[in-house]
Amino acid sequence: MAKDKVSMPQSTGGLIRYFDEYKSTLQMKPGLIIVLVVVVIIISIILHTYGKTMLGLP
């Protein structure tokens, strides 16, 4: 009796490694991203709290 078996390629099994295919010209360290996010959060809090008075809005 024949067995119903699905055979896949032995080397990758359908997995693709995308990081080998694309290299970005813009390289940033993770610490810089965290600092930028914290700065944006602080600016957002300051504008939410004091924004109307800073911009002269009623």
Secondary structure as the mmCIF struct_conf table of DSSP 4:
data_model
#
loop_
_struct_conf.conf_type_id
_struct_conf.id
_struct_conf.beg_label_comp_id
_struct_conf.beg_label_asym_id
_struct_conf.beg_label_seq_id
_struct_conf.end_label_comp_id
_struct_conf.end_label_asym_id
_struct_conf.end_label_seq_id
TURN_TY1_P TURN_TY1_P1 GLN A 10 GLY A 14
HELX_RH_3T_P HELX_RH_3T_P1 TYR A 18 ASP A 20
TURN_TY1_P TURN_TY1_P2 GLU A 21 GLU A 21
BEND BEND1 THR A 25 THR A 25
HELX_RH_AL_P HELX_RH_AL_P1 PRO A 30 LEU A 55
TURN_TY1_P TURN_TY1_P3 GLY A 56 GLY A 56
#
